[in-house]
Amino acid sequence: MQQVKVSVNEKQIEFLNKHHSYGFKDKSSLVRKAIDHFRKEIEIQKLKKSADLYCEIYSKDPELQELTNSALSEWPE
């Protein structure tokens, strides 16, 4: 695993030093989990933004709405 050097403030050091009480074996595993969580949150935000854009495009395109409705009418129940 690669290593990096980061700077943190006192409050963050205090938090990292409590890694055992949060269920982490070391500070690095806590930081890795936090990075993974943040990365997933960013992906979720990107997906939501993309969905909003598709919704906006769909709501302004009557032809696309008609196409969707025609496909749904033929869909088996």
Steps between C-alpha positions, in 0.01 A plus 500: 500500500627846418559760767431871490581782735210722606463790739211511745394737776483425874130405498564253217797353689279452806243324284762277335647408836163354602504255206469195729179633657351527149589140419811560288826315559709805410480860381566403139198269482280780636634743238455245219139440606433876513646546150291212363187646661569846356572354155166314506317817605652688207388224261147517641496877449614454139225244438236727653617791285488280191151377588382858549640594160325204332178596678528857377566389142214249513254755636576738211479240222143398407623258233707311754204489739277365224759237409525392863124482540461294183761255621331473839161425344650191334676384816351182651343531842 
